[in-house]
Amino acid sequence: MKKIYLLILASAAMIIISCSARGVNDEYVSSTEQRLVSQSIDKLCKMLPDKDFEDLRSAKVFVEPFFISDPQLLKFAVKRFEMELSYRFGAELVDEPEGSDIIISVFFNSIGTDTDDFGIKTPDFIIPGVGGGLGIDIITVDMYHGISEMYYYISDRNENTVRRGENLKAVIRTDKLSLPVISIPINTLE
């Protein structure tokens, strides 16, 4: 009877410990991570509402970006944003605010990847010389996300007006079902 209670307690502890884990990665070394970020930025720019930008045709526009960190990601996101303004809305981009009709202040809240897993797996075992822990998935869903989020202010210098755009958020994901021996893709990047 005592062994059964001990077994139940150990099983419950293993389930509670290994149900979910979350991680954020800021080193975009894999192609999947790079694609998750770049595709989420692309999706975000495609979400720009026509009603906010339709009056930019032939206007001289200066883009003023803001982001907490990682200037390389910001450069990529800003260039993609500027290309959308130019291609889709016909804006004429300028390098200095003094020569502009409109200033768009873009605040990127998030540009990055996120990993999450949910399910049942063994606690991590430490194997000397391997580095890090090794766990065995019993049945786990591994989720990988690319997330981009922004909002903006459009300042019309000629009409002396400022309007705020809505928060936009784009998520690209690729998931897999992990079992003890195999992993099965649930959805994949296009």
C-alpha positions, 0 to 999 in steps of 0.5 A: 500500500505504501509503495502505491502511494509513493508511485502515485506521488512520484507520478504526480510530481513528474506530471506537474514538473514536466507539463509546460515549459516556455522559452524565448530565443534571441539568437536567430541561428537556425533557418526556422528561427529566421523564417519565423521572424521574417515571415511574422514581420512580412505578415505584420506589414501586410496587415497595415490598414488601407484607411490609415495610409491611403492618403500617402500617395506621393506624400514625402514620408519620413519613418521614425522607428523605435524598438527596445533592442537588437538594431539588426532586427529593427533595420530589417523590420523598418526596411520591410515597413518602408517597402510596404509604404512605398509599394502598396501606398505610393509613399515617397520616402525621405531621409530627413524629417525636415523634408517630409510632409508626414512623419510616421513614428513606428513603435515595435513592441515585439520582434522575436521568437518564442518556444513553448511545449505542453505535455508529459515528459520525463524530468531532465537528466544531467549527463556529464560532458553533454551539457544541459539536460536530456529529457524524454518526451512521452507526448508533447506538443512543441510550439515555435512562434515568430511574433511581431507587434507594432503601433504607430503615430502618423503626424501630418506636418501640413495639417498639423494633425497626429493620429494613432494607429491600432496595435497590430500583431502577427504570429507565425507558428510551426508545431510538432507532436513529440513522442518517445521515438518520433516527432510528427509535424502538426503544421509547418512554415510555408 
